[in-house]
Amino acid sequence: MRLKTSLGICLVAMGVAVSAQARVVTECTMKYNLKGWSAFYKTASGKGTIRCDNGQKAEVRLSSKGGGLTAGKTEIRDGIGYFSEVSNINELFGRYGSASADAAAGKAASASRLKKGNVHLTLTGTGKGVELGVALGRLTITRK
């Protein structure tokens, strides 16, 4: 009888441990630089580093493409991206959809909210450039 009780307690404890492990999430941020231009077609590329509070880290490439009523040239330096909670850094790679409205002359400030499935990304940054317009597009994050 004691063996059955002990075995039952062990199985319950293992179930709790597995259940707790399945809910583990991490918060990640990305520091990045991005440079691009637009003339109805909008494109930008750059690089960055993603760091997560669980110790995971990745050097990444950024590529942005889209179109709309836009014209100009911009450069974002030392931008920061904030991801929604994920269980693993690998969930962050891929294509994010975006919509943006930009107006810049000289010094530029940028803020964008993007989405890929259940993962949200908010990008902020400052830089320089001249741009005016509204665009729809995507940002692709790939591991270097």
C-alpha positions as CSV (number, residue, x, y, z in Angstrom):
1,M,0.0,0.0,0.0
2,R,2.8,2.4,0.9
3,L,4.5,1.7,-2.5
4,K,1.3,2.6,-4.4
5,T,0.9,5.8,-2.4
6,S,4.6,6.8,-2.9
7,L,4.3,6.0,-6.6
8,G,1.1,8.1,-6.9
9,I,2.8,11.0,-5.2
10,C,5.8,10.8,-7.5
11,L,3.6,10.7,-10.6
12,V,1.6,13.7,-9.4
13,A,4.8,15.6,-8.6
14,M,6.2,14.7,-12.1
15,G,3.0,16.0,-13.7
16,V,3.2,19.3,-11.8
17,A,6.9,19.7,-12.8
18,V,6.1,19.0,-16.5
19,S,3.1,21.3,-16.4
20,A,5.2,24.1,-14.9
21,Q,8.0,23.6,-17.5
22,A,5.4,23.9,-20.3
23,R,4.5,27.3,-19.1
24,V,8.0,28.7,-18.8
25,V,8.3,31.9,-20.9
26,T,11.1,34.4,-21.6
27,E,11.1,38.1,-22.4
28,C,13.4,39.1,-25.3
29,T,14.6,42.5,-26.6
30,M,16.5,43.3,-29.8
31,K,19.0,46.1,-30.4
32,Y,19.2,47.0,-34.1
33,N,20.3,49.3,-36.9
34,L,18.2,49.7,-40.0
35,K,18.7,51.7,-43.2
36,G,16.4,52.1,-46.2
37,W,14.6,54.2,-48.8
38,S,11.1,54.4,-50.3
39,A,9.5,55.7,-53.5
40,F,6.1,53.9,-53.6
41,Y,8.2,50.7,-52.9
42,K,9.7,50.7,-49.4
43,T,12.8,48.7,-48.5
44,A,15.3,48.6,-45.6
45,S,17.9,46.3,-44.2
46,G,20.0,46.0,-41.1
47,K,21.3,43.9,-38.4
48,G,20.7,43.4,-34.7
49,T,21.1,41.3,-31.6
50,I,18.3,39.5,-29.7
51,R,18.8,38.8,-26.0
52,C,16.4,36.9,-23.8
53,D,16.2,36.9,-20.0
54,N,16.7,33.1,-20.1
55,G,20.3,33.6,-21.5
56,Q,19.5,32.9,-25.2
57,K,21.1,35.2,-27.7
58,A,21.2,35.5,-31.5
59,E,22.8,37.8,-34.0
60,V,20.2,38.6,-36.7
61,R,19.6,40.1,-40.1
62,L,16.6,42.4,-40.7
63,S,14.9,42.9,-44.1
64,S,11.9,45.1,-44.6
65,K,9.8,45.4,-47.8
66,G,6.5,47.0,-48.5
67,G,4.7,49.6,-50.5
68,G,2.3,52.4,-50.3
69,L,2.3,56.2,-50.7
70,T,5.8,56.9,-49.5
71,A,8.9,58.7,-50.5
72,G,12.2,59.2,-48.7
73,K,15.3,57.8,-47.1
74,T,15.8,56.9,-43.4
75,E,18.4,55.4,-41.1
76,I,17.6,54.1,-37.5
77,R,20.6,53.6,-35.2
78,D,20.5,52.0,-31.8
79,G,16.9,51.0,-32.1
80,I,15.3,48.7,-29.6
81,G,12.6,46.1,-30.2
82,Y,10.4,44.6,-27.5
83,F,8.9,41.1,-28.1
84,S,5.9,39.6,-26.4
85,E,6.7,36.7,-24.1
86,V,7.7,33.5,-25.9
87,S,8.8,30.1,-24.7
88,N,12.0,30.0,-26.9
89,I,14.0,32.4,-29.0
90,N,13.3,30.4,-32.1
91,E,9.7,31.7,-32.1
92,L,11.0,35.2,-32.9
93,F,12.5,34.4,-36.4
94,G,10.3,34.9,-39.5
95,R,8.0,37.4,-41.1
96,Y,6.1,40.1,-39.2
97,G,3.3,42.1,-40.8
98,S,3.4,45.9,-40.4
99,A,1.6,49.1,-41.2
100,S,3.3,52.4,-40.8
101,A,2.8,56.2,-41.1
102,D,6.1,58.1,-41.3
103,A,7.0,61.7,-41.3
104,A,10.7,62.8,-40.9
105,A,12.9,65.6,-41.8
106,G,16.5,65.7,-40.5
107,K,16.3,63.8,-37.2
108,A,13.9,60.9,-37.3
109,A,12.0,59.0,-34.6
110,S,10.3,55.7,-35.3
111,A,7.8,53.5,-33.5
112,S,6.2,50.5,-35.1
113,R,4.0,47.6,-33.8
114,L,4.3,44.3,-35.8
115,K,2.8,40.9,-35.5
116,K,3.7,37.3,-36.5
117,G,1.1,34.8,-35.3
118,N,0.9,35.3,-31.5
119,V,4.2,37.1,-31.3
120,H,4.1,40.9,-31.1
121,L,7.1,43.2,-31.7
122,T,7.3,46.9,-30.9
123,L,10.2,48.7,-32.5
124,T,11.4,52.1,-31.4
125,G,14.4,54.1,-32.6
126,T,15.9,57.4,-33.6
127,G,18.1,58.4,-36.5
128,K,18.1,60.7,-39.5
129,G,16.3,60.9,-42.7
130,V,13.6,62.5,-44.9
131,E,10.4,60.5,-45.4
132,L,6.7,61.0,-45.8
133,G,4.0,58.5,-46.3
134,V,1.9,55.5,-45.4
135,A,2.9,51.9,-46.1
136,L,2.0,48.3,-45.6
137,G,4.8,45.7,-45.5
138,R,6.7,43.1,-43.7
139,L,9.8,42.8,-41.6
140,T,11.8,39.5,-41.8
141,I,14.1,38.5,-38.9
142,T,16.7,35.7,-39.8
143,R,19.5,34.3,-37.7
144,K,23.0,35.3,-39.0
